[in-house]
Amino acid sequence: MSYKRNLGTMCLNGLAAVLMMGRMLAYAKLLPVPAFGALSVGLLVSASLTMVNAFGLFLLMQRDLPCLFAARRFTRGMVMMFEVALVTALCAVPLLGYSATGRSLAGGTGALLALAAVHGLSNQFFGIISTESKSRLLQSEFSTTLFARSCVVLLAGVLAAVKWGSAEAILIAEILATLAMVGIATVRAGTRYGRASWGLPKLALHHLRHAEWRAAGALFVSVVLAFLMQNTDRWMAADALEKHVFAQFAFAWTLLSMASTFQVTVNANLFPSLAAQIYHSGRYVVRVRTTKTSLGLLAALGLLALPGYFIIRWGTETYFPQYSDVLNYMPLFLAASAFRASDFWANYFVISGRTRVLFACQLSVLLATLVVWGVTGLYSEMPLLMRLSILTLALSALSFCFGLVAVRVGEK
């Protein structure tokens, strides 16, 4: 029964991720190209704000909350959640203030930036409150909430796209849908807590200065580096390209979003298995298994790349003809997606306690990618969209290759 339940929750989590990715294809179909470009800018800014993770406190909460609930320290756990929520809200203030100045950020201005900030804030609030059920080992409730939220967001966003056809309307619809799910999850968490919760914000403010800021800062640096490795190309594209051209880039980039979703879904089961295996079999076995998983998956995706390209080409020309211009660059995005979906090297470094090697790899990838960007700049006749597509491939390919080399060299 336990196995069947775990399989069911894993399928629900995967389906929720598929719905969230699929909504982007729905928006690409329903919106005019410039509006899809504006929406992609808003979602990029939203994701960047979510990445801040309350300066690492959110990651600490994910680590500590299961232990606190297991030890029946429920009040301390709830206070920690309020701490993260307060810091998260403060993180959105500078972006909201910047949006009021009317200046541009990644091609977005005014209301679009303000809505992107609130969108990122609502997503982070959902992440905070949904961690409560997960930390109590209520996996079925967590997965059901995640799936329900994906359904509600997809429905609200598609209705807004059909009715108004603007990026701002879709952001508002997604914000309201997410906040509705936050409210439902908050009521459930409060019911389980079973005590008056009005004093929790005051306790959170009092305890905030005693938070583990040093540990949170280290986690924050790691997340920032990982985010830059995965999104530098999108930020540069959003800043350099016109809205309708960025929409083409964002449409092709949905391949990488799907690859990241696939990698996260696989890793949700792979990482705990590797973490347990290192205690029984040692680092060597974990290294070998990580290598086989990454290289084996890359080989499999490589074999599927050619038929996959023709399927994507047919689908784009048939259902998304307005984005046909990006098909010339699609092989680069397809290759980048294969590298990203197969990149599990960070598992080994984290599990074996070699986070410094991981940081060094991440920094090396960013520096090497800057060199690639500089070299492509020497070819003045090369289209900017081609340079950005090469940058996307370089980020994913170098991350995979540097990880492979570091894992092999590190054991010698």
C-alpha positions in Angstrom: 0.0 0.0 0.0 2.8 2.4 0.9 4.5 1.7 -2.5 1.2 2.4 -4.3 0.6 5.6 -2.3 4.2 6.9 -3.1 3.7 6.1 -6.8 0.4 7.9 -6.8 1.8 11.0 -5.2 4.8 11.0 -7.5 2.4 10.8 -10.5 0.3 13.7 -9.1 3.5 15.8 -8.6 4.6 15.0 -12.2 1.2 15.8 -13.6 1.1 19.1 -11.7 4.4 20.0 -13.2 3.2 19.1 -16.7 0.2 21.3 -16.3 2.3 24.3 -15.2 4.5 23.8 -18.3 1.6 23.1 -20.6 0.0 26.4 -19.7 2.8 28.2 -21.4 2.0 26.4 -24.7 -1.6 27.4 -24.2 -0.6 31.0 -23.7 1.6 30.9 -26.8 -1.3 29.7 -28.8 -3.9 32.1 -27.4 -1.9 35.4 -27.1 -0.5 37.7 -29.8 3.3 37.3 -30.1 4.2 40.6 -28.4 1.8 39.8 -25.5 3.4 36.4 -25.0 6.8 38.1 -25.0 5.5 40.5 -22.3 4.1 37.6 -20.3 7.4 35.8 -20.5 9.2 38.8 -19.1 6.8 39.0 -16.2 7.2 35.3 -15.4 11.0 35.6 -15.6 10.9 38.5 -13.1 8.5 36.5 -10.9 10.8 33.4 -11.0 13.8 35.6 -10.1 12.0 37.0 -7.0 11.0 33.5 -6.0 14.7 32.4 -6.3 15.6 34.8 -3.5 14.0 32.3 -1.1 14.0 34.8 1.7 17.8 35.0 1.4 18.1 31.3 2.1 15.7 31.1 5.1 13.1 29.2 2.9 15.7 26.5 2.3 16.5 26.3 6.0 12.8 25.9 6.7 12.5 23.0 4.3 15.4 21.4 6.1 14.4 22.0 9.7 10.5 21.8 9.6 10.3 18.0 9.4 12.5 17.7 12.4 10.6 20.3 14.4 7.3 18.6 13.7 8.7 15.2 14.4 9.9 16.5 17.8 6.3 18.0 18.3 7.8 21.5 18.4 4.8 22.7 16.5 4.9 26.4 17.7 8.5 26.7 16.7 7.8 25.3 13.3 4.9 27.7 12.7 7.0 30.6 13.9 9.7 29.7 11.4 7.1 29.7 8.6 6.0 33.2 9.6 9.6 34.3 9.7 10.1 33.2 6.1 6.8 34.8 5.0 7.8 38.1 6.6 11.3 38.2 4.9 9.7 37.1 1.6 7.3 40.0 1.7 10.2 42.4 2.5 12.1 41.0 -0.5 9.3 42.2 -2.8 9.4 45.8 -1.6 12.4 47.0 -3.6 10.9 45.6 -6.8 7.5 47.2 -6.1 9.3 50.5 -5.5 11.3 50.2 -8.7 8.2 49.5 -10.7 6.7 52.8 -9.4 9.6 54.7 -11.0 8.5 53.8 -14.5 12.0 52.5 -15.4 12.5 49.3 -17.4 13.8 46.0 -16.1 14.3 43.2 -18.7 12.0 45.0 -21.0 9.1 45.3 -18.5 7.9 48.5 -16.9 5.2 49.8 -14.5 2.2 47.6 -13.9 3.9 44.5 -15.5 6.8 44.7 -13.0 4.5 45.3 -10.1 2.3 42.4 -11.0 5.4 40.2 -11.6 6.5 41.1 -8.0 3.1 40.1 -6.5 3.1 37.0 -8.7 6.5 35.9 -7.3 5.3 36.8 -3.8 2.2 34.7 -4.1 4.2 31.7 -5.5 6.6 31.9 -2.6 3.7 32.1 -0.1 2.3 29.0 -1.6 5.7 27.2 -1.3 5.9 28.2 2.3 2.4 27.0 3.4 2.5 23.8 1.3 5.7 22.8 3.0 3.7 22.4 6.2 1.8 19.4 5.0 4.9 17.9 3.4 6.9 18.3 6.6 4.2 16.5 8.5 4.7 13.6 6.0 1.2 14.2 4.7 2.3 13.4 1.1 -1.1 12.7 -0.3 -2.4 16.1 0.9 0.7 17.9 -0.4 0.5 16.3 -3.8 -3.3 16.9 -4.0 -2.8 20.6 -3.1 0.0 20.9 -5.7 -2.1 19.4 -8.4 -5.2 21.4 -7.5 -3.2 24.6 -7.6 -1.9 23.7 -11.1 -5.4 23.1 -12.3 -6.8 26.3 -10.9 -3.9 28.4 -12.2 -4.2 26.8 -15.6 -7.9 27.4 -15.8 -7.7 31.0 -14.5 -4.9 31.9 -16.8 -6.5 30.4 -20.0 -9.8 32.1 -19.2 -7.9 35.4 -18.8 -6.0 34.8 -22.1 -9.3 34.1 -24.0 -11.2 37.0 -22.4 -8.6 39.8 -22.3 -5.5 38.5 -24.2 -3.0 40.5 -22.2 0.0 39.6 -20.0 -1.3 41.7 -17.1 -4.6 40.0 -17.1 -3.0 36.5 -17.0 -0.7 37.6 -14.2 -3.6 38.9 -12.2 -5.6 35.6 -12.8 -2.7 33.5 -11.7 -2.1 35.6 -8.6 -5.7 35.3 -7.5 -5.8 31.5 -8.2 -2.6 31.0 -6.2 -3.7 33.2 -3.3 -7.0 31.2 -3.1 -5.0 28.0 -2.7 -2.8 29.7 -0.1 -5.9 30.5 1.8 -7.2 26.9 1.7 -3.8 25.5 2.7 -3.5 28.1 5.5 -6.8 27.1 7.0 -5.8 23.5 7.0 -2.5 24.2 8.7 -4.2 26.4 11.3 -6.7 23.6 12.0 -3.9 21.1 12.6 -2.0 23.6 14.8 -5.2 23.8 16.9 -4.2 26.9 18.8 -4.7 30.6 18.5 -2.2 31.9 15.9 -2.6 35.6 16.3 0.6 35.9 18.3 2.8 34.0 15.8 3.8 37.0 13.7 5.0 38.8 16.9 7.0 35.8 17.9 8.4 35.6 14.4 9.6 39.2 14.5 11.2 38.7 17.9 13.0 35.5 16.8 14.1 36.8 13.4 17.4 38.3 14.6 18.3 34.8 16.0 17.8 33.0 12.7 20.7 31.0 11.2 21.6 33.8 8.8 25.1 32.4 8.1 23.8 28.9 7.1 21.0 30.6 5.1 23.5 32.8 3.3 25.6 29.8 2.2 22.5 28.2 0.8 21.4 31.4 -0.8 24.8 31.7 -2.7 24.4 28.2 -4.0 20.8 28.9 -5.2 21.9 32.2 -6.9 24.7 30.5 -8.8 22.4 27.7 -9.9 19.8 30.3 -11.0 22.4 32.2 -13.0 23.5 29.0 -14.7 19.9 28.3 -15.8 18.6 31.8 -16.5 21.4 34.1 -17.5 20.5 33.6 -21.2 16.8 34.5 -20.5 17.7 37.7 -18.7 20.1 38.8 -21.4 17.5 38.0 -24.1 14.8 39.8 -22.3 17.0 42.9 -22.0 18.4 42.8 -25.5 15.5 41.7 -27.7 12.3 43.4 -28.8 9.1 41.9 -27.3 8.1 40.0 -30.4 11.6 38.5 -30.8 11.9 37.6 -27.2 8.6 35.8 -27.5 10.3 33.6 -30.2 13.2 32.9 -27.8 10.8 32.2 -24.9 8.8 29.8 -27.0 11.9 27.8 -27.8 13.0 28.0 -24.2 9.9 26.0 -23.1 12.0 23.0 -24.1 14.4 23.8 -21.3 11.6 24.4 -18.9 10.3 21.0 -19.7 13.8 19.5 -19.3 14.2 21.1 -15.9 10.8 19.8 -14.8 11.8 16.3 -15.9 15.1 16.5 -14.1 13.5 17.7 -10.9 10.9 15.0 -11.1 13.5 12.2 -11.6 15.7 13.7 -8.9 12.9 13.8 -6.3 13.4 10.0 -6.2 17.0 9.7 -7.1 18.5 12.1 -4.5 17.0 10.3 -1.4 18.1 7.0 -2.8 21.7 8.2 -3.3 21.7 9.9 0.1 20.8 6.6 1.7 23.2 4.6 -0.4 26.3 6.6 0.6 26.0 5.3 4.2 25.8 1.7 3.1 28.1 1.6 0.1 30.3 4.7 0.3 31.1 7.5 -2.1 32.5 5.4 -4.9 29.2 3.5 -5.5 27.3 6.8 -5.4 29.7 8.3 -7.9 29.4 5.4 -10.3 25.6 5.4 -10.1 25.4 9.2 -10.6 27.7 8.8 -13.7 25.7 6.0 -15.2 22.5 7.9 -14.7 23.7 11.1 -16.2 25.6 9.6 -19.2 22.9 7.0 -19.8 20.1 9.5 -19.9 22.2 11.8 -22.1 22.8 9.0 -24.6 19.1 8.1 -24.6 18.0 11.7 -25.2 20.6 12.0 -27.9 19.1 9.1 -29.8 15.7 10.7 -29.5 16.9 14.1 -30.6 16.5 13.6 -34.4 12.9 12.3 -34.4 12.1 14.8 -31.6 13.3 17.7 -33.8 11.0 16.6 -36.7 8.1 16.2 -34.3 8.7 19.7 -32.8 9.0 21.1 -36.3 5.7 19.6 -37.4 4.0 20.7 -34.2 5.2 24.3 -34.5 4.4 24.7 -38.2 0.9 23.2 -37.6 -0.2 24.7 -34.3 2.2 27.6 -33.7 3.0 29.0 -37.1 3.6 32.5 -35.6 6.8 31.0 -34.0 8.2 29.3 -37.1 11.1 31.7 -37.3 12.7 30.1 -34.3 12.8 26.7 -35.9 16.3 27.5 -37.3 17.6 27.6 -33.8 15.6 24.7 -32.3 18.5 22.1 -32.6 20.5 24.3 -30.2 17.7 24.4 -27.7 17.1 20.6 -28.2 20.7 19.9 -27.4 20.7 22.2 -24.4 17.5 20.5 -23.1 19.2 17.0 -23.3 22.2 18.3 -21.3 20.0 19.9 -18.7 17.7 16.9 -18.2 20.7 14.6 -17.7 22.6 16.8 -15.3 22.6 15.1 -11.9 26.3 15.8 -10.9 25.2 18.2 -8.1 23.7 15.2 -6.3 27.1 13.7 -5.8 28.8 16.9 -4.5 26.0 17.7 -2.1 25.6 14.1 -0.7 29.4 13.6 -0.3 29.8 17.0 1.4 31.8 18.6 -1.4 29.9 21.8 -1.8 33.0 23.8 -2.4 33.7 21.8 -5.5 30.1 22.4 -6.6 30.5 26.2 -6.1 33.8 26.1 -8.0 32.1 24.3 -10.9 29.3 26.7 -11.0 31.6 29.7 -11.1 33.7 28.1 -13.7 30.7 27.5 -15.9 29.6 31.1 -15.6 33.1 32.4 -16.5 33.5 30.0 -19.4 30.1 31.0 -20.7 31.2 34.6 -20.6 34.1 33.7 -22.8 31.8 31.9 -25.3 29.6 35.0 -25.3 32.6 37.2 -26.0 33.8 34.9 -28.8 30.4 35.0 -30.6 30.5 38.8 -30.3 33.5 38.8 -32.6 31.2 37.7 -35.5 29.4 40.9 -36.2 27.2 39.4 -38.9 25.8 36.7 -36.5 22.2 37.5 -35.5 21.6 38.3 -31.9 19.1 35.5 -31.5 21.7 33.0 -32.7 24.3 34.3 -30.2 21.7 33.9 -27.4 20.8 30.4 -28.6 24.5 29.5 -28.5 24.7 31.0 -25.0 21.8 28.8 -23.9 23.5 25.7 -25.2 26.8 26.7 -23.6 25.3 27.1 -20.2 23.8 23.6 -20.2 26.6 21.8 -22.0 29.4 23.3 -19.9 27.5 22.6 -16.7 27.2 19.0 -17.7 30.9 18.7 -18.8 32.4 20.5 -15.9 30.4 18.4 -13.5 31.5 15.2 -15.2 35.2 16.2 -15.1 35.0 17.4 -11.5 33.4 14.1 -10.4 36.1 12.0 -12.2 39.1 14.1 -11.2 37.9 14.5 -7.6 38.3 10.8 -6.9 41.9 10.6 -8.2 
